[in-house]
Amino acid sequence: MDEYLRSNQKLWNDWTDIHAKSAFYDVEGFKAGKFRLTSIEKGELGDVRGKSLLHLQCHFGMDTLSWASLGAIVTGVDFSDKAIALARSLSEEIGIPATFVHSNVYDLPQNLSGRFDIVFTSYGVLGWLPDIGAWAKVVAHFLKPGGTFFVVDIHPIVWAFDEDNESELKLRYSYFPKPEPIKLDVKGSYADLDHEYRGVEYGWNHSLSEYINSLIGAGLQIESLNEYPFHAWKALPLMERGEDGWWRLTGQKGELPLMFSIKATKQA
């Protein structure tokens, strides 16, 4: 397992340089005040002013700093040392205070102390984690009694489809979790598909019930589960972007959930 995580860490270190220059992330626009949070997470979490917020798998911290701009006291965590270095640089450059910690999720209790009003994670994060039960325990560990956990991510059913098939939706992977990871050869990055970079990624599919039951098993109370027929990026070839900025399936007679959110609390 360590071998897979080390390989993914190298991939994300390499991607950090690519992403920092990409139009997808638009770092210069961010520096000029264009923050990245969507109506979903802002609506679900509401007013964060004065609240402590822990952002797991924060990449180079643009969403973390966006929460800070809304008044949260933020800490971002990522296993990519290059991403954390860039996050700290951005924080200093734009003058928004934040704490950034270099750690993978599972080792975080050994690398960070304290409890938080909010634990947050979003968009393309959960498929990189081999053990969702251990992840949920880390979430619960860092929540204050009465604190809120919120995740919004790609719906796990999407990961079961063939991401290379441009003519039809076709199942390629198991929807249900398997112990061995899915190995994919990487060309470029999701943020820059035309980049010449080549690498390898390892990912794990997880079912929606696994997320829910792991959070319950860690002692959290589920407040809401929402599913959405759109997503934040083009996850499958048969998707088009609407005027509202969300991506939806095209050419289908019905709809599938493409994204989900879970809100949970730690009982006081």
Number of C-alpha atoms within 10 A of each C-alpha: 10 7 9 17 18 13 16 20 19 18 19 22 18 18 22 21 13 17 21 17 14 16 12 12 16 15 18 13 11 17 15 9 12 13 18 15 15 10 9 11 17 13 9 15 14 10 12 18 13 13 16 20 26 27 23 25 24 27 26 27 27 23 20 31 31 19 22 23 18 13 16 23 22 25 23 28 27 25 25 26 20 20 26 25 15 19 26 19 14 21 21 12 10 13 12 15 17 20 17 24 21 19 21 18 18 16 11 20 15 8 12 14 9 9 17 23 22 24 26 21 22 19 19 15 16 23 20 18 20 22 16 21 18 15 19 21 18 19 27 24 18 23 24 19 15 14 22 25 27 21 20 23 20 25 24 21 20 20 23 18 19 16 16 13 14 12 9 13 18 13 15 13 15 16 18 15 16 12 10 13 18 14 12 11 10 15 15 16 21 15 17 18 11 10 13 10 14 12 16 14 19 20 19 22 25 24 15 16 10 14 18 19 16 18 26 19 14 18 17 25 17 17 12 12 14 11 16 15 15 24 22 17 19 16 19 20 16 19 18 16 16 10 7 6 12 15 21 23 23 13 9 10 6 7 12 15 18 23 20 20 20 20 20 23 25 23 13 7
